């Protein structure tokens, strides 16, 4: 499993799965997936499924978390 992947990408939201520290996830998403408008930031709300943000990865819960971002 990769240590960082943008697994969903929309106009103002994206979702990331990563094993990196949160600060590194924020840095990497802004480098790997630039918005052209404002930097990506972690959303303070829950995922659509009701899970907290961040939340454990469903496939690798011991090492990876999912993060929801907005720009």
MMTF fields as JSON, N, C-alpha, C and O atoms, coordinates in Angstrom:
{
  "mmtfVersion": "1.0.0",
  "mmtfProducer": "UNKNOWN",
  "numBonds": 283,
  "numAtoms": 284,
  "numGroups": 71,
  "numChains": 1,
  "numModels": 1,
  "chainsPerModel": [1],
  "groupsPerChain": [71],
  "chainIdList": ["A"],
  "bondAtomList": [4, 2, 8, 6, 12, 10, 16, 14, 20, 18, 24, 22, 28, 26, 32, 30, 36, 34, 40, 38, 44, 42, 48, 46, 52, 50, 56, 54, 60, 58, 64, 62, 68, 66, 72, 70, 76, 74, 80, 78, 84, 82, 88, 86, 92, 90, 96, 94, 100, 98, 104, 102, 108, 106, 112, 110, 116, 114, 120, 118, 124, 122, 128, 126, 132, 130, 136, 134, 140, 138, 144, 142, 148, 146, 152, 150, 156, 154, 160, 158, 164, 162, 168, 166, 172, 170, 176, 174, 180, 178, 184, 182, 188, 186, 192, 190, 196, 194, 200, 198, 204, 202, 208, 206, 212, 210, 216, 214, 220, 218, 224, 222, 228, 226, 232, 230, 236, 234, 240, 238, 244, 242, 248, 246, 252, 250, 256, 254, 260, 258, 264, 262, 268, 266, 272, 270, 276, 274, 280, 278],
  "bondOrderList": [1, 1, 1, 1, 1, 1, 1, 1, 1, 1, 1, 1, 1, 1, 1, 1, 1, 1, 1, 1, 1, 1, 1, 1, 1, 1, 1, 1, 1, 1, 1, 1, 1, 1, 1, 1, 1, 1, 1, 1, 1, 1, 1, 1, 1, 1, 1, 1, 1, 1, 1, 1, 1, 1, 1, 1, 1, 1, 1, 1, 1, 1, 1, 1, 1, 1, 1, 1, 1, 1],
  "groupList": [{"groupName": "UNK", "atomNameList": ["N", "CA", "C", "O"], "elementList": ["N", "C", "C", "O"], "formalChargeList": [0, 0, 0, 0], "bondAtomList": [1, 0, 2, 1, 3, 2], "bondOrderList": [1, 1, 2], "singleLetterCode": "X", "chemCompType": "L-PEPTIDE LINKING"}],
  "groupTypeList": [0, 0, 0, 0, 0, 0, 0, 0, 0, 0, 0, 0, 0, 0, 0, 0, 0, 0, 0, 0, 0, 0, 0, 0, 0, 0, 0, 0, 0, 0, 0, 0, 0, 0, 0, 0, 0, 0, 0, 0, 0, 0, 0, 0, 0, 0, 0, 0, 0, 0, 0, 0, 0, 0, 0, 0, 0, 0, 0, 0, 0, 0, 0, 0, 0, 0, 0, 0, 0, 0, 0],
  "groupIdList": [1, 2, 3, 4, 5, 6, 7, 8, 9, 10, 11, 12, 13, 14, 15, 16, 17, 18, 19, 20, 21, 22, 23, 24, 25, 26, 27, 28, 29, 30, 31, 32, 33, 34, 35, 36, 37, 38, 39, 40, 41, 42, 43, 44, 45, 46, 47, 48, 49, 50, 51, 52, 53, 54, 55, 56, 57, 58, 59, 60, 61, 62, 63, 64, 65, 66, 67, 68, 69, 70, 71],
  "secStructList": [7, 7, 1, 3, 3, 3, 3, 3, 3, 7, 1, 1, 3, 3, 3, 3, 3, 3, 1, 1, 7, 2, 2, 2, 2, 2, 2, 2, 2, 2, 2, 2, 1, 7, 7, 1, 1, 1, 7, 7, 3, 3, 7, 1, 1, 7, 7, 6, 6, 1, 7, 7, 1, 1, 3, 3, 7, 1, 1, 7, 6, 6, 6, 7, 3, 3, 3, 3, 3, 3, 7],
  "xCoordList": [0.838, 0.0, 0.881, 1.902, 0.488, 1.214, 1.025, 0.057, 1.952, 1.826, 0.942, 0.611, 0.548, -0.283, -0.98, -0.332, -2.314, -3.048, -4.293, -5.027, -4.525, -5.772, -6.739, -6.578, -7.741, -8.629, -9.958, -10.714, -10.255, -11.45, -11.124, -10.493, -11.556, -11.205, -12.386, -12.893, -12.825, -13.913, -13.491, -12.312, -14.464, -14.152, -13.662, -12.714, -14.291, -13.899, -13.584, -13.262, -13.668, -13.341, -12.451, -12.514, -11.633, -10.895, -10.695, -10.72, -10.495, -10.268, -8.933, -8.558, -8.223, -6.876, -6.793, -7.404, -6.034, -5.691, -4.184, -3.422, -3.754, -2.323, -1.914, -2.705, -0.656, -0.046, 0.888, 1.493, 1.009, 1.9, 1.293, 0.08, 2.116, 1.583, 0.69, 0.896, -0.291, -1.271, -0.627, -1.083, 0.415, 1.078, 1.646, 1.59, 2.188, 2.741, 1.639, 1.828, 0.501, -0.633, -1.093, -1.326, -1.226, -1.645, -0.64, -1.033, 0.63, 1.671, 1.621, 1.66, 1.534, 1.545, 0.32, 0.445, -0.868, -2.066, -1.986, -2.465, -1.392, -1.27, -0.215, -0.299, 0.77, 1.775, 1.257, 1.397, 0.665, 0.238, -1.047, -1.282, -1.886, -3.208, -3.545, -4.488, -2.789, -3.018, -4.403, -4.899, -5.022, -6.371, -6.354, -7.296, -5.296, -5.254, -6.012, -6.041, -6.628, -7.402, -6.832, -6.092, -7.172, -6.677, -6.119, -6.445, -5.298, -4.742, -5.82, -6.847, -5.562, -6.422, -6.254, -5.154, -7.349, -7.321, -8.276, -9.25, -8.001, -8.837, -10.169, -10.208, -11.249, -12.593, -12.871, -12.447, -13.574, -13.905, -15.156, -15.485, -15.852, -17.073, -16.772, -15.656, -17.793, -17.652, -17.766, -18.221, -17.344, -17.571, -19.066, -19.82, -19.513, -20.928, -21.47, -22.663, -20.594, -20.991, -21.186, -21.625, -20.863, -20.994, -19.726, -19.678, -18.698, -17.43, -16.71, -16.84, -15.948, -15.2, -14.103, -13.731, -13.597, -12.513, -11.325, -11.43, -10.208, -9.932, -10.537, -10.987, -10.527, -11.013, -10.079, -9.361, -10.084, -9.228, -9.615, -10.794, -8.637, -8.85, -9.574, -9.282, -10.509, -11.245, -10.382, -10.638, -9.377, -8.511, -7.276, -6.83, -6.729, -5.505, -5.685, -4.979, -6.611, -6.935, -5.8, -5.796, -4.862, -3.752, -2.679, -1.909, -2.629, -1.547, -2.012, -1.264, -3.227, -3.678, -4.949, -5.77, -5.082, -6.29, -6.812, -6.062, -8.113, -8.739, -8.975, -9.401, -8.693, -8.843, -9.727, -9.606, -10.624, -11.464, -10.967, -10.821, -10.708, -10.191, -11.161, -11.979, -11.069, -11.776, -10.794, -9.747, -11.162, -10.293, -11.076, -10.523],
  "yCoordList": [-1.181, 0.0, 1.242, 1.292, 2.219, 3.481, 4.257, 4.04, 5.159, 5.955, 7.185, 7.864, 7.487, 8.653, 8.456, 8.151, 8.629, 8.574, 9.453, 9.397, 10.267, 11.011, 10.043, 9.736, 9.56, 8.538, 9.087, 8.363, 10.345, 10.999, 12.469, 13.08, 13.037, 14.416, 15.107, 14.637, 16.229, 17.01, 18.455, 18.787, 19.315, 20.727, 21.418, 22.201, 21.143, 21.826, 20.864, 21.31, 19.562, 18.564, 17.481, 17.197, 16.891, 15.695, 14.843, 15.343, 13.548, 12.611, 11.926, 11.571, 11.746, 11.193, 10.034, 10.067, 9.005, 7.903, 7.966, 8.019, 7.958, 8.099, 7.512, 7.44, 7.095, 6.645, 7.712, 7.509, 8.833, 9.912, 10.729, 10.687, 11.474, 12.4, 13.449, 13.782, 13.962, 14.889, 16.088, 16.491, 16.659, 17.817, 17.467, 18.278, 16.266, 15.819, 15.549, 15.782, 15.062, 14.817, 16.136, 16.215, 17.175, 18.496, 19.03, 19.541, 18.919, 19.378, 18.613, 19.215, 17.288, 16.452, 16.672, 16.702, 16.827, 17.022, 18.343, 18.439, 19.347, 20.632, 20.614, 21.398, 19.742, 19.586, 18.675, 18.988, 17.556, 16.547, 16.908, 16.436, 17.747, 18.018, 19.503, 19.847, 20.39, 21.822, 22.242, 21.725, 23.187, 23.633, 24.77, 24.926, 25.561, 26.731, 27.906, 28.988, 27.701, 28.755, 29.027, 29.992, 28.192, 28.311, 26.963, 25.95, 26.919, 25.638, 24.709, 25.157, 23.417, 22.425, 22.534, 22.786, 22.342, 22.287, 21.195, 20.89, 20.614, 19.547, 20.136, 21.137, 19.504, 19.933, 19.564, 18.506, 20.423, 20.15, 19.293, 18.869, 19.035, 18.223, 16.752, 16.384, 15.921, 14.482, 14.135, 14.944, 12.919, 12.394, 12.191, 12.158, 12.054, 11.82, 10.575, 10.485, 9.627, 8.377, 8.541, 7.609, 9.721, 9.979, 9.714, 9.965, 9.21, 8.94, 10.254, 11.223, 10.286, 11.508, 11.759, 10.869, 12.973, 13.343, 13.792, 14.816, 13.096, 11.883, 10.644, 10.68, 9.55, 8.277, 7.162, 7.334, 6.028, 4.913, 4.408, 4.383, 4.016, 3.418, 2.085, 1.342, 1.785, 0.521, -0.683, -1.786, -0.5, -1.614, -1.767, -2.884, -0.645, -0.653, 0.211, 1.206, -0.156, 0.7, 0.868, 1.836, -0.036, 0.065, 1.06, 1.542, 1.37, 2.228, 3.462, 4.434, 3.443, 4.514, 5.194, 4.588, 6.476, 7.248, 7.887, 8.13, 8.156, 8.895, 10.325, 10.562, 11.278, 12.698, 13.314, 12.984, 14.216, 14.971, 16.405, 17.036, 16.918, 18.263, 19.129, 18.624, 20.434, 21.407, 22.517, 22.677, 23.285, 24.41, 25.706, 26.766],
  "zCoordList": [0.0, 0.0, 0.0, 0.687, -0.758, -0.806, 0.489, 1.217, 0.77, 1.984, 1.789, 2.761, 0.518, 0.225, -1.109, -2.111, -1.129, -2.389, -2.295, -1.309, -3.331, -3.461, -4.135, -5.316, -3.401, -3.956, -4.464, -5.111, -4.184, -4.739, -4.914, -4.051, -6.034, -6.334, -6.999, -8.018, -6.419, -6.983, -7.149, -7.029, -7.426, -7.643, -6.382, -6.438, -5.243, -4.006, -2.867, -1.766, -3.102, -2.083, -2.683, -3.879, -1.841, -2.228, -0.984, 0.14, -1.204, -0.109, -0.31, -1.428, 0.794, 0.775, 1.749, 2.817, 1.38, 2.276, 2.478, 1.512, 3.753, 4.001, 5.341, 6.282, 5.397, 6.639, 7.207, 8.259, 6.525, 6.938, 8.078, 8.283, 8.824, 9.818, 9.144, 7.977, 9.871, 9.31, 8.616, 7.546, 9.197, 8.591, 7.214, 6.289, 7.087, 5.808, 4.787, 3.593, 5.248, 4.347, 3.744, 2.538, 4.568, 4.08, 3.065, 2.016, 3.359, 2.442, 1.126, 0.053, 1.208, 0.0, -0.878, -2.103, -0.282, -1.106, -1.864, -2.994, -1.26, -1.946, -3.04, -3.986, -2.934, -3.984, -5.096, -6.279, -4.714, -5.684, -6.415, -7.527, -5.795, -6.34, -6.192, -5.479, -6.855, -6.686, -7.179, -8.181, -6.463, -6.823, -7.831, -8.609, -7.822, -8.69, -8.091, -8.677, -6.924, -6.277, -4.886, -4.693, -3.936, -2.563, -2.14, -2.759, -1.116, -0.671, -0.111, 0.397, -0.215, 0.418, 1.924, 2.416, 2.655, 4.115, 4.569, 3.881, 5.71, 6.242, 6.696, 7.411, 6.272, 6.626, 8.081, 8.544, 8.796, 10.192, 10.343, 11.45, 9.245, 9.298, 9.032, 8.665, 9.226, 9.018, 7.534, 6.727, 7.192, 5.851, 5.643, 6.616, 4.393, 4.093, 4.79, 5.081, 5.052, 5.702, 7.203, 7.876, 7.733, 9.155, 9.943, 11.148, 9.275, 9.958, 10.26, 9.512, 11.362, 11.687, 10.663, 9.899, 10.661, 9.757, 10.582, 11.258, 10.57, 9.798, 10.467, 11.613, 9.702, 10.231, 9.76, 8.775, 10.45, 10.027, 8.633, 8.28, 7.866, 6.547, 6.729, 7.666, 5.842, 5.939, 5.571, 6.054, 4.737, 4.335, 5.228, 5.49, 5.69, 6.491, 7.751, 7.919, 8.627, 9.779, 10.788, 11.548, 10.808, 11.764, 11.338, 12.168, 10.036, 9.545, 8.769, 8.665, 8.223, 7.334, 7.846, 8.534, 7.484, 7.79, 6.517, 5.572, 6.507, 5.425, 5.888, 7.018, 4.998, 5.279, 4.209, 3.029, 4.626, 3.706, 3.69, 4.737, 2.481, 2.292, 1.513, 0.743, 1.714, 0.895, 0.527, 1.155, -0.514, -0.899, -0.876, -1.17]
}
